[in-house]
């Protein structure tokens, strides 16, 4: 499976667009994580508890998107993007999405 943020794959032609694929997850930090994050925000700098949580959420959303593309029989997912949004206080959704395509040899 080829995965890219571009709208093409060098040396390949898009022979069929299978559709938009997506994966998402909603995450919240536990009370302990919020306390640590609160203390880190007082002194400034990176809030490591949230960095870890968002990285895990991004990885999970990405994996779900790829799994959906595989179910469609895609050769590639192009135009991959990520969106993060707050769904309620202290809970965020991570959404990964892209276009699942079939490829053939040759330039577009």
Biopython code that builds the backbone (N, CA, C, O; Angstrom):
import numpy as np
from Bio.PDB.StructureBuilder import StructureBuilder

atoms = [
    (1, "UNK", "N", (0.854, -1.184, 0.000)),
    (1, "UNK", "CA", (0.000, 0.000, 0.000)),
    (1, "UNK", "C", (0.893, 1.238, 0.000)),
    (1, "UNK", "O", (1.758, 1.399, 0.861)),
    (2, "UNK", "N", (0.669, 2.098, -0.973)),
    (2, "UNK", "CA", (1.385, 3.372, -1.029)),
    (2, "UNK", "C", (0.539, 4.403, -0.289)),
    (2, "UNK", "O", (-0.674, 4.480, -0.487)),
    (3, "UNK", "N", (1.180, 5.184, 0.556)),
    (3, "UNK", "CA", (0.485, 6.208, 1.339)),
    (3, "UNK", "C", (1.209, 7.528, 1.128)),
    (3, "UNK", "O", (2.418, 7.616, 1.343)),
    (4, "UNK", "N", (0.469, 8.563, 0.705)),
    (4, "UNK", "CA", (1.115, 9.837, 0.404)),
    (4, "UNK", "C", (0.189, 11.021, 0.664)),
    (4, "UNK", "O", (-1.035, 10.901, 0.614)),
    (5, "UNK", "N", (0.803, 12.160, 0.941)),
    (5, "UNK", "CA", (0.038, 13.398, 1.106)),
    (5, "UNK", "C", (-0.160, 14.120, -0.222)),
    (5, "UNK", "O", (-0.891, 15.108, -0.288)),
    (6, "UNK", "N", (0.486, 13.635, -1.278)),
    (6, "UNK", "CA", (0.334, 14.260, -2.596)),
    (6, "UNK", "C", (-0.901, 13.710, -3.303)),
    (6, "UNK", "O", (-1.493, 12.729, -2.854)),
    (7, "UNK", "N", (-1.288, 14.347, -4.413)),
    (7, "UNK", "CA", (-2.456, 13.871, -5.160)),
    (7, "UNK", "C", (-2.065, 12.997, -6.346)),
    (7, "UNK", "O", (-2.857, 12.793, -7.266)),
    (8, "UNK", "N", (-0.842, 12.485, -6.318)),
    (8, "UNK", "CA", (-0.353, 11.602, -7.380)),
    (8, "UNK", "C", (0.716, 10.685, -6.796)),
    (8, "UNK", "O", (1.216, 10.910, -5.694)),
    (9, "UNK", "N", (1.054, 9.646, -7.558)),
    (9, "UNK", "CA", (2.159, 8.753, -7.210)),
    (9, "UNK", "C", (3.112, 8.796, -8.397)),
    (9, "UNK", "O", (2.731, 8.390, -9.494)),
    (10, "UNK", "N", (4.339, 9.276, -8.212)),
    (10, "UNK", "CA", (5.275, 9.401, -9.332)),
    (10, "UNK", "C", (5.437, 8.080, -10.097)),
    (10, "UNK", "O", (5.621, 7.018, -9.502)),
    (11, "UNK", "N", (5.363, 8.175, -11.422)),
    (11, "UNK", "CA", (5.547, 7.007, -12.270)),
    (11, "UNK", "C", (4.327, 6.116, -12.388)),
    (11, "UNK", "O", (4.371, 5.095, -13.074)),
    (12, "UNK", "N", (3.236, 6.488, -11.727)),
    (12, "UNK", "CA", (2.025, 5.670, -11.753)),
    (12, "UNK", "C", (0.842, 6.507, -12.236)),
    (12, "UNK", "O", (0.832, 7.732, -12.118)),
    (13, "UNK", "N", (-0.141, 5.817, -12.776)),
    (13, "UNK", "CA", (-1.368, 6.458, -13.230)),
    (13, "UNK", "C", (-2.509, 5.997, -12.333)),
    (13, "UNK", "O", (-2.591, 4.820, -11.982)),
    (14, "UNK", "N", (-3.377, 6.912, -11.968)),
    (14, "UNK", "CA", (-4.563, 6.535, -11.194)),
    (14, "UNK", "C", (-5.572, 5.956, -12.178)),
    (14, "UNK", "O", (-6.077, 6.660, -13.052)),
    (15, "UNK", "N", (-5.859, 4.669, -12.026)),
    (15, "UNK", "CA", (-6.782, 4.012, -12.953)),
    (15, "UNK", "C", (-8.222, 4.017, -12.443)),
    (15, "UNK", "O", (-9.167, 3.911, -13.225)),
    (16, "UNK", "N", (-8.381, 4.142, -11.115)),
    (16, "UNK", "CA", (-9.735, 4.158, -10.556)),
    (16, "UNK", "C", (-9.700, 4.817, -9.186)),
    (16, "UNK", "O", (-8.834, 4.525, -8.361)),
    (17, "UNK", "N", (-10.655, 5.708, -8.958)),
    (17, "UNK", "CA", (-10.827, 6.305, -7.632)),
    (17, "UNK", "C", (-11.869, 5.476, -6.900)),
    (17, "UNK", "O", (-13.002, 5.336, -7.361)),
    (18, "UNK", "N", (-11.481, 4.929, -5.763)),
    (18, "UNK", "CA", (-12.377, 4.070, -4.990)),
    (18, "UNK", "C", (-13.207, 4.857, -3.986)),
    (18, "UNK", "O", (-14.251, 4.386, -3.533)),
    (19, "UNK", "N", (-12.750, 6.050, -3.639)),
    (19, "UNK", "CA", (-13.512, 6.897, -2.722)),
    (19, "UNK", "C", (-12.691, 7.367, -1.536)),
    (19, "UNK", "O", (-11.526, 7.006, -1.366)),
    (20, "UNK", "N", (-13.339, 8.180, -0.729)),
    (20, "UNK", "CA", (-12.709, 8.716, 0.477)),
    (20, "UNK", "C", (-12.666, 7.622, 1.535)),
    (20, "UNK", "O", (-13.648, 6.913, 1.753)),
    (21, "UNK", "N", (-11.524, 7.497, 2.182)),
    (21, "UNK", "CA", (-11.390, 6.575, 3.316)),
    (21, "UNK", "C", (-11.024, 7.405, 4.537)),
    (21, "UNK", "O", (-10.365, 8.440, 4.431)),
    (22, "UNK", "N", (-11.458, 6.939, 5.679)),
    (22, "UNK", "CA", (-11.204, 7.696, 6.899)),
    (22, "UNK", "C", (-11.042, 6.774, 8.087)),
    (22, "UNK", "O", (-11.486, 5.625, 8.081)),
    (23, "UNK", "N", (-10.403, 7.303, 9.091)),
    (23, "UNK", "CA", (-10.272, 6.616, 10.365)),
    (23, "UNK", "C", (-10.275, 7.678, 11.442)),
    (23, "UNK", "O", (-9.693, 8.748, 11.265)),
    (24, "UNK", "N", (-10.924, 7.390, 12.555)),
    (24, "UNK", "CA", (-10.937, 8.381, 13.624)),
    (24, "UNK", "C", (-10.909, 7.716, 14.989)),
    (24, "UNK", "O", (-11.188, 6.525, 15.132)),
    (25, "UNK", "N", (-10.569, 8.509, 15.975)),
    (25, "UNK", "CA", (-10.607, 8.079, 17.358)),
    (25, "UNK", "C", (-10.860, 9.310, 18.210)),
    (25, "UNK", "O", (-10.489, 10.422, 17.833)),
    (26, "UNK", "N", (-11.486, 9.113, 19.346)),
    (26, "UNK", "CA", (-11.711, 10.204, 20.296)),
    (26, "UNK", "C", (-10.992, 9.824, 21.577)),
    (26, "UNK", "O", (-11.182, 8.732, 22.112)),
    (27, "UNK", "N", (-10.172, 10.729, 22.057)),
    (27, "UNK", "CA", (-9.345, 10.461, 23.233)),
    (27, "UNK", "C", (-9.540, 11.524, 24.306)),
    (27, "UNK", "O", (-9.801, 12.690, 24.012)),
    (28, "UNK", "N", (-9.406, 11.093, 25.552)),
    (28, "UNK", "CA", (-9.409, 11.996, 26.695)),
    (28, "UNK", "C", (-8.287, 11.576, 27.626)),
    (28, "UNK", "O", (-8.009, 10.387, 27.781)),
    (29, "UNK", "N", (-7.655, 12.538, 28.234)),
    (29, "UNK", "CA", (-6.626, 12.228, 29.232)),
    (29, "UNK", "C", (-7.319, 11.935, 30.553)),
    (29, "UNK", "O", (-8.367, 12.509, 30.851)),
    (30, "UNK", "N", (-6.736, 11.044, 31.343)),
    (30, "UNK", "CA", (-7.253, 10.771, 32.677)),
    (30, "UNK", "C", (-6.943, 11.933, 33.611)),
    (30, "UNK", "O", (-6.229, 12.864, 33.240)),
    (31, "UNK", "N", (-7.477, 11.872, 34.810)),
    (31, "UNK", "CA", (-7.265, 12.935, 35.797)),
    (31, "UNK", "C", (-5.781, 13.170, 36.035)),
    (31, "UNK", "O", (-5.342, 14.318, 36.094)),
    (32, "UNK", "N", (-5.005, 12.106, 36.171)),
    (32, "UNK", "CA", (-3.560, 12.245, 36.391)),
    (32, "UNK", "C", (-2.882, 12.972, 35.249)),
    (32, "UNK", "O", (-2.011, 13.813, 35.471)),
    (33, "UNK", "N", (-3.277, 12.653, 34.029)),
    (33, "UNK", "CA", (-2.710, 13.318, 32.858)),
    (33, "UNK", "C", (-3.037, 14.795, 32.828)),
    (33, "UNK", "O", (-2.209, 15.613, 32.428)),
    (34, "UNK", "N", (-4.257, 15.142, 33.255)),
    (34, "UNK", "CA", (-4.643, 16.555, 33.289)),
    (34, "UNK", "C", (-3.856, 17.318, 34.350)),
    (34, "UNK", "O", (-3.498, 18.477, 34.146)),
    (35, "UNK", "N", (-3.589, 16.674, 35.472)),
    (35, "UNK", "CA", (-2.804, 17.329, 36.527)),
    (35, "UNK", "C", (-1.386, 17.594, 36.036)),
    (35, "UNK", "O", (-0.864, 18.697, 36.193)),
    (36, "UNK", "N", (-0.767, 16.578, 35.441)),
    (36, "UNK", "CA", (0.602, 16.743, 34.918)),
    (36, "UNK", "C", (0.622, 17.819, 33.835)),
    (36, "UNK", "O", (1.511, 18.670, 33.814)),
    (37, "UNK", "N", (-0.357, 17.777, 32.940)),
    (37, "UNK", "CA", (-0.423, 18.778, 31.867)),
    (37, "UNK", "C", (-0.607, 20.175, 32.441)),
    (37, "UNK", "O", (-0.019, 21.136, 31.945)),
    (38, "UNK", "N", (-1.421, 20.288, 33.483)),
    (38, "UNK", "CA", (-1.632, 21.584, 34.124)),
    (38, "UNK", "C", (-0.354, 22.131, 34.715)),
    (38, "UNK", "O", (-0.066, 23.322, 34.592)),
    (39, "UNK", "N", (0.419, 21.263, 35.361)),
    (39, "UNK", "CA", (1.697, 21.697, 35.937)),
    (39, "UNK", "C", (2.681, 22.097, 34.843)),
    (39, "UNK", "O", (3.382, 23.099, 34.979)),
    (40, "UNK", "N", (2.739, 21.328, 33.766)),
    (40, "UNK", "CA", (3.646, 21.662, 32.663)),
    (40, "UNK", "C", (3.254, 22.977, 32.000)),
    (40, "UNK", "O", (4.120, 23.731, 31.556)),
    (41, "UNK", "N", (1.951, 23.258, 31.929)),
    (41, "UNK", "CA", (1.520, 24.504, 31.287)),
    (41, "UNK", "C", (1.874, 25.721, 32.129)),
    (41, "UNK", "O", (2.029, 26.819, 31.593)),
    (42, "UNK", "N", (2.004, 25.543, 33.429)),
    (42, "UNK", "CA", (2.386, 26.654, 34.312)),
    (42, "UNK", "C", (3.808, 27.111, 34.007)),
    (42, "UNK", "O", (4.080, 28.310, 33.948)),
    (43, "UNK", "N", (4.715, 26.154, 33.814)),
    (43, "UNK", "CA", (6.121, 26.508, 33.571)),
    (43, "UNK", "C", (6.397, 26.775, 32.094)),
    (43, "UNK", "O", (7.466, 27.282, 31.754)),
    (44, "UNK", "N", (5.472, 26.450, 31.227)),
    (44, "UNK", "CA", (5.647, 26.700, 29.793)),
    (44, "UNK", "C", (6.348, 25.555, 29.097)),
    (44, "UNK", "O", (6.872, 24.647, 29.743)),
    (45, "UNK", "N", (6.355, 25.601, 27.789)),
    (45, "UNK", "CA", (7.009, 24.560, 26.997)),
    (45, "UNK", "C", (6.034, 23.492, 26.554)),
    (45, "UNK", "O", (4.816, 23.654, 26.629)),
    (46, "UNK", "N", (6.603, 22.400, 26.092)),
    (46, "UNK", "CA", (5.817, 21.289, 25.559)),
    (46, "UNK", "C", (5.044, 20.598, 26.673)),
    (46, "UNK", "O", (5.573, 20.389, 27.765)),
    (47, "UNK", "N", (3.803, 20.246, 26.400)),
    (47, "UNK", "CA", (2.975, 19.516, 27.359)),
    (47, "UNK", "C", (3.028, 18.048, 26.952)),
    (47, "UNK", "O", (2.236, 17.588, 26.129)),
    (48, "UNK", "N", (3.968, 17.327, 27.537)),
    (48, "UNK", "CA", (4.292, 15.969, 27.089)),
    (48, "UNK", "C", (3.120, 14.995, 27.181)),
    (48, "UNK", "O", (2.993, 14.108, 26.337)),
    (49, "UNK", "N", (2.265, 15.145, 28.187)),
    (49, "UNK", "CA", (1.129, 14.232, 28.326)),
    (49, "UNK", "C", (0.211, 14.325, 27.109)),
    (49, "UNK", "O", (-0.312, 13.311, 26.647)),
    (50, "UNK", "N", (0.015, 15.525, 26.596)),
    (50, "UNK", "CA", (-0.842, 15.694, 25.429)),
    (50, "UNK", "C", (-0.138, 15.287, 24.143)),
    (50, "UNK", "O", (-0.778, 14.785, 23.219)),
    (51, "UNK", "N", (1.157, 15.494, 24.075)),
    (51, "UNK", "CA", (1.919, 15.069, 22.893)),
    (51, "UNK", "C", (1.795, 13.558, 22.715)),
    (51, "UNK", "O", (1.540, 13.074, 21.612)),
    (52, "UNK", "N", (1.976, 12.827, 23.798)),
    (52, "UNK", "CA", (1.873, 11.364, 23.753)),
    (52, "UNK", "C", (0.461, 10.946, 23.336)),
    (52, "UNK", "O", (0.294, 10.081, 22.476)),
    (53, "UNK", "N", (-0.547, 11.561, 23.945)),
    (53, "UNK", "CA", (-1.934, 11.201, 23.639)),
    (53, "UNK", "C", (-2.273, 11.482, 22.177)),
    (53, "UNK", "O", (-2.917, 10.663, 21.523)),
    (54, "UNK", "N", (-1.845, 12.629, 21.661)),
    (54, "UNK", "CA", (-2.148, 12.962, 20.267)),
    (54, "UNK", "C", (-1.386, 12.080, 19.288)),
    (54, "UNK", "O", (-1.917, 11.719, 18.237)),
    (55, "UNK", "N", (-0.154, 11.731, 19.621)),
    (55, "UNK", "CA", (0.601, 10.813, 18.753)),
    (55, "UNK", "C", (-0.070, 9.447, 18.688)),
    (55, "UNK", "O", (-0.168, 8.847, 17.618)),
    (56, "UNK", "N", (-0.530, 8.958, 19.837)),
    (56, "UNK", "CA", (-1.233, 7.669, 19.864)),
    (56, "UNK", "C", (-2.532, 7.749, 19.067)),
    (56, "UNK", "O", (-2.861, 6.827, 18.320)),
    (57, "UNK", "N", (-3.269, 8.846, 19.224)),
    (57, "UNK", "CA", (-4.527, 9.026, 18.499)),
    (57, "UNK", "C", (-4.279, 9.108, 16.994)),
    (57, "UNK", "O", (-5.028, 8.529, 16.207)),
    (58, "UNK", "N", (-3.238, 9.820, 16.597)),
    (58, "UNK", "CA", (-2.904, 9.951, 15.171)),
    (58, "UNK", "C", (-2.575, 8.586, 14.574)),
    (58, "UNK", "O", (-3.030, 8.253, 13.480)),
    (59, "UNK", "N", (-1.782, 7.801, 15.300)),
    (59, "UNK", "CA", (-1.401, 6.467, 14.831)),
    (59, "UNK", "C", (-2.626, 5.571, 14.685)),
    (59, "UNK", "O", (-2.749, 4.843, 13.700)),
    (60, "UNK", "N", (-3.530, 5.619, 15.655)),
    (60, "UNK", "CA", (-4.735, 4.791, 15.609)),
    (60, "UNK", "C", (-5.658, 5.208, 14.460)),
    (60, "UNK", "O", (-6.162, 4.354, 13.732)),
    (61, "UNK", "N", (-5.878, 6.504, 14.296)),
    (61, "UNK", "CA", (-6.743, 6.990, 13.216)),
    (61, "UNK", "C", (-6.161, 6.619, 11.852)),
    (61, "UNK", "O", (-6.893, 6.218, 10.948)),
    (62, "UNK", "N", (-4.850, 6.754, 11.709)),
    (62, "UNK", "CA", (-4.163, 6.423, 10.457)),
    (62, "UNK", "C", (-4.329, 4.940, 10.131)),
    (62, "UNK", "O", (-4.630, 4.578, 8.994)),
    (63, "UNK", "N", (-4.132, 4.088, 11.132)),
    (63, "UNK", "CA", (-4.264, 2.640, 10.929)),
    (63, "UNK", "C", (-5.688, 2.268, 10.511)),
    (63, "UNK", "O", (-5.876, 1.403, 9.655)),
    (64, "UNK", "N", (-6.678, 2.908, 11.104)),
    (64, "UNK", "CA", (-8.072, 2.641, 10.734)),
    (64, "UNK", "C", (-8.350, 3.064, 9.292)),
    (64, "UNK", "O", (-9.069, 2.377, 8.567)),
    (65, "UNK", "N", (-7.777, 4.199, 8.881)),
    (65, "UNK", "CA", (-7.951, 4.671, 7.508)),
    (65, "UNK", "C", (-7.347, 3.671, 6.519)),
    (65, "UNK", "O", (-7.976, 3.326, 5.519)),
    (66, "UNK", "N", (-6.129, 3.208, 6.800)),
    (66, "UNK", "CA", (-5.457, 2.249, 5.919)),
    (66, "UNK", "C", (-6.244, 0.943, 5.854)),
    (66, "UNK", "O", (-6.362, 0.346, 4.784)),
    (67, "UNK", "N", (-6.778, 0.500, 6.975)),
    (67, "UNK", "CA", (-7.571, -0.732, 7.002)),
    (67, "UNK", "C", (-8.805, -0.599, 6.104)),
    (67, "UNK", "O", (-9.168, -1.542, 5.400)),
    (68, "UNK", "N", (-9.442, 0.563, 6.132)),
    (68, "UNK", "CA", (-10.603, 0.802, 5.272)),
    (68, "UNK", "C", (-10.197, 0.757, 3.797)),
    (68, "UNK", "O", (-10.918, 0.203, 2.968)),
    (69, "UNK", "N", (-9.043, 1.340, 3.474)),
    (69, "UNK", "CA", (-8.547, 1.318, 2.091)),
    (69, "UNK", "C", (-8.238, -0.110, 1.642)),
    (69, "UNK", "O", (-8.527, -0.484, 0.506)),
    (70, "UNK", "N", (-7.656, -0.895, 2.527)),
    (70, "UNK", "CA", (-7.348, -2.294, 2.199)),
    (70, "UNK", "C", (-8.621, -3.079, 1.909)),
    (70, "UNK", "O", (-8.640, -3.912, 1.003)),
    (71, "UNK", "N", (-9.689, -2.822, 2.671)),
    (71, "UNK", "CA", (-10.969, -3.500, 2.436)),
    (71, "UNK", "C", (-11.522, -3.196, 1.047)),
    (71, "UNK", "O", (-12.207, -4.026, 0.449)),
    (72, "UNK", "N", (-11.219, -2.001, 0.538)),
    (72, "UNK", "CA", (-11.670, -1.612, -0.803)),
    (72, "UNK", "C", (-10.762, -2.147, -1.904)),
    (72, "UNK", "O", (-11.083, -2.029, -3.086)),
    (73, "UNK", "N", (-9.628, -2.736, -1.521)),
    (73, "UNK", "CA", (-8.676, -3.243, -2.501)),
    (73, "UNK", "C", (-7.801, -2.163, -3.110)),
    (73, "UNK", "O", (-7.323, -2.311, -4.234)),
    (74, "UNK", "N", (-7.590, -1.083, -2.381)),
    (74, "UNK", "CA", (-6.799, 0.045, -2.891)),
    (74, "UNK", "C", (-5.322, -0.314, -3.016)),
    (74, "UNK", "O", (-4.786, -1.100, -2.234)),
    (75, "UNK", "N", (-4.682, 0.280, -4.015)),
    (75, "UNK", "CA", (-3.230, 0.187, -4.164)),
    (75, "UNK", "C", (-2.541, 1.317, -3.414)),
    (75, "UNK", "O", (-1.380, 1.201, -3.022)),
    (76, "UNK", "N", (-3.277, 2.422, -3.218)),
    (76, "UNK", "CA", (-2.692, 3.602, -2.579)),
    (76, "UNK", "C", (-3.775, 4.442, -1.921)),
    (76, "UNK", "O", (-4.955, 4.356, -2.262)),
    (77, "UNK", "N", (-3.339, 5.256, -0.971)),
    (77, "UNK", "CA", (-4.181, 6.319, -0.419)),
    (77, "UNK", "C", (-3.420, 7.612, -0.681)),
    (77, "UNK", "O", (-2.284, 7.782, -0.238)),
    (78, "UNK", "N", (-4.063, 8.518, -1.407)),
    (78, "UNK", "CA", (-3.427, 9.791, -1.751)),
    (78, "UNK", "C", (-4.138, 10.932, -1.019)),
    (78, "UNK", "O", (-5.228, 10.755, -0.475)),
    (79, "UNK", "N", (-3.502, 12.098, -1.017)),
    (79, "UNK", "CA", (-4.070, 13.288, -0.364)),
    (79, "UNK", "C", (-4.387, 13.049, 1.109)),
    (79, "UNK", "O", (-5.424, 13.505, 1.591)),
    (80, "UNK", "N", (-3.535, 12.358, 1.824)),
    (80, "UNK", "CA", (-3.784, 12.066, 3.236)),
    (80, "UNK", "C", (-3.709, 13.350, 4.051)),
    (80, "UNK", "O", (-2.783, 14.148, 3.904)),
    (81, "UNK", "N", (-4.704, 13.530, 4.911)),
    (81, "UNK", "CA", (-4.779, 14.701, 5.784)),
    (81, "UNK", "C", (-5.194, 14.269, 7.186)),
    (81, "UNK", "O", (-5.777, 13.202, 7.379)),
    (82, "UNK", "N", (-4.881, 15.121, 8.156)),
    (82, "UNK", "CA", (-5.284, 14.907, 9.547)),
    (82, "UNK", "C", (-6.037, 16.135, 10.036)),
    (82, "UNK", "O", (-5.691, 17.264, 9.688)),
    (83, "UNK", "N", (-7.068, 15.912, 10.846)),
    (83, "UNK", "CA", (-7.821, 16.997, 11.467)),
    (83, "UNK", "C", (-8.016, 16.630, 12.931)),
    (83, "UNK", "O", (-8.342, 15.490, 13.263)),
    (84, "UNK", "N", (-7.813, 17.604, 13.791)),
    (84, "UNK", "CA", (-8.066, 17.421, 15.217)),
    (84, "UNK", "C", (-9.140, 18.407, 15.633)),
    (84, "UNK", "O", (-9.084, 19.581, 15.268)),
    (85, "UNK", "N", (-10.117, 17.938, 16.394)),
    (85, "UNK", "CA", (-11.152, 18.846, 16.880)),
    (85, "UNK", "C", (-11.582, 18.439, 18.283)),
    (85, "UNK", "O", (-11.565, 17.262, 18.645)),
    (86, "UNK", "N", (-11.961, 19.429, 19.048)),
    (86, "UNK", "CA", (-12.450, 19.180, 20.404)),
    (86, "UNK", "C", (-13.919, 18.794, 20.294)),
    (86, "UNK", "O", (-14.705, 19.518, 19.684)),
    (87, "UNK", "N", (-14.299, 17.654, 20.882)),
    (87, "UNK", "CA", (-15.686, 17.210, 20.813)),
    (87, "UNK", "C", (-16.436, 17.487, 22.107)),
    (87, "UNK", "O", (-17.666, 17.538, 22.123)),
    (88, "UNK", "N", (-15.699, 17.663, 23.178)),
    (88, "UNK", "CA", (-16.238, 18.052, 24.477)),
    (88, "UNK", "C", (-15.050, 18.497, 25.318)),
    (88, "UNK", "O", (-13.906, 18.235, 24.946)),
    (89, "UNK", "N", (-15.291, 19.159, 26.434)),
    (89, "UNK", "CA", (-14.139, 19.583, 27.236)),
    (89, "UNK", "C", (-13.219, 18.402, 27.563)),
    (89, "UNK", "O", (-13.658, 17.391, 28.112)),
    (90, "UNK", "N", (-11.966, 18.546, 27.226)),
    (90, "UNK", "CA", (-10.906, 17.585, 27.524)),
    (90, "UNK", "C", (-11.023, 16.266, 26.769)),
    (90, "UNK", "O", (-10.511, 15.237, 27.211)),
    (91, "UNK", "N", (-11.707, 16.309, 25.622)),
    (91, "UNK", "CA", (-11.753, 15.146, 24.731)),
    (91, "UNK", "C", (-11.610, 15.650, 23.298)),
    (91, "UNK", "O", (-12.301, 16.583, 22.888)),
    (92, "UNK", "N", (-10.716, 15.030, 22.546)),
    (92, "UNK", "CA", (-10.454, 15.468, 21.175)),
    (92, "UNK", "C", (-10.603, 14.304, 20.207)),
    (92, "UNK", "O", (-10.296, 13.157, 20.529)),
    (93, "UNK", "N", (-11.084, 14.633, 19.013)),
    (93, "UNK", "CA", (-11.167, 13.655, 17.940)),
    (93, "UNK", "C", (-9.979, 13.859, 17.007)),
    (93, "UNK", "O", (-9.638, 14.989, 16.656)),
    (94, "UNK", "N", (-9.360, 12.764, 16.616)),
    (94, "UNK", "CA", (-8.328, 12.790, 15.586)),
    (94, "UNK", "C", (-8.923, 12.068, 14.386)),
    (94, "UNK", "O", (-9.354, 10.920, 14.498)),
    (95, "UNK", "N", (-8.946, 12.735, 13.245)),
    (95, "UNK", "CA", (-9.486, 12.175, 12.011)),
    (95, "UNK", "C", (-8.384, 12.140, 10.965)),
    (95, "UNK", "O", (-7.721, 13.148, 10.718)),
    (96, "UNK", "N", (-8.189, 10.983, 10.354)),
    (96, "UNK", "CA", (-7.271, 10.835, 9.222)),
    (96, "UNK", "C", (-8.138, 10.497, 8.018)),
    (96, "UNK", "O", (-9.031, 9.655, 8.108)),
    (97, "UNK", "N", (-7.876, 11.157, 6.886)),
    (97, "UNK", "CA", (-8.659, 10.851, 5.690)),
    (97, "UNK", "C", (-7.819, 11.029, 4.434)),
    (97, "UNK", "O", (-6.824, 11.753, 4.425)),
    (98, "UNK", "N", (-8.241, 10.358, 3.388)),
    (98, "UNK", "CA", (-7.549, 10.430, 2.109)),
    (98, "UNK", "C", (-8.412, 9.792, 1.031)),
    (98, "UNK", "O", (-9.554, 9.404, 1.280)),
    (99, "UNK", "N", (-7.854, 9.688, -0.162)),
    (99, "UNK", "CA", (-8.567, 9.100, -1.291)),
    (99, "UNK", "C", (-7.936, 7.761, -1.650)),
    (99, "UNK", "O", (-6.749, 7.688, -1.968)),
    (100, "UNK", "N", (-8.741, 6.705, -1.596)),
    (100, "UNK", "CA", (-8.274, 5.366, -1.966)),
    (100, "UNK", "C", (-8.338, 5.231, -3.481)),
    (100, "UNK", "O", (-9.345, 5.574, -4.102)),
    (101, "UNK", "N", (-7.255, 4.730, -4.071)),
    (101, "UNK", "CA", (-7.183, 4.612, -5.534)),
    (101, "UNK", "C", (-6.563, 3.285, -5.960)),
    (101, "UNK", "O", (-5.845, 2.635, -5.200)),
    (102, "UNK", "N", (-6.863, 2.907, -7.199)),
    (102, "UNK", "CA", (-6.174, 1.811, -7.880)),
    (102, "UNK", "C", (-5.167, 2.460, -8.809)),
    (102, "UNK", "O", (-5.438, 3.515, -9.382)),
    (103, "UNK", "N", (-4.005, 1.836, -8.963)),
    (103, "UNK", "CA", (-2.932, 2.382, -9.787)),
    (103, "UNK", "C", (-2.610, 1.461, -10.955)),
    (103, "UNK", "O", (-2.856, 0.256, -10.906)),
    (104, "UNK", "N", (-2.054, 2.054, -12.003)),
    (104, "UNK", "CA", (-1.498, 1.290, -13.117)),
    (104, "UNK", "C", (-0.186, 1.945, -13.522)),
    (104, "UNK", "O", (0.094, 3.077, -13.129)),
    (105, "UNK", "N", (0.611, 1.240, -14.303)),
    (105, "UNK", "CA", (1.918, 1.763, -14.726)),
    (105, "UNK", "C", (1.754, 2.938, -15.670)),
    (105, "UNK", "O", (0.778, 3.027, -16.414)),
    (106, "UNK", "N", (2.731, 3.845, -15.628)),
    (106, "UNK", "CA", (2.744, 4.985, -16.544)),
    (106, "UNK", "C", (2.366, 6.272, -15.866)),
    (106, "UNK", "O", (1.661, 6.283, -14.856)),
    (107, "UNK", "N", (2.847, 7.367, -16.438)),
    (107, "UNK", "CA", (2.543, 8.698, -15.904)),
    (107, "UNK", "C", (1.086, 9.054, -16.170)),
    (107, "UNK", "O", (0.486, 8.600, -17.144)),
    (108, "UNK", "N", (0.532, 9.875, -15.285)),
    (108, "UNK", "CA", (-0.868, 10.310, -15.415)),
    (108, "UNK", "C", (-1.099, 11.157, -16.642)),
    (108, "UNK", "O", (-2.222, 11.596, -16.887)),
]
sb = StructureBuilder()
sb.init_structure("model")
sb.init_model(0)
sb.init_chain("A")
sb.init_seg("    ")
for serial, (resi, resn, name, xyz) in enumerate(atoms, 1):
    if name == "N":
        sb.init_residue(resn, " ", resi, " ")
    sb.init_atom(name, np.array(xyz, "f"), 0.0, 1.0, " ", f" {name:<3s}", serial, name[0])
structure = sb.get_structure()
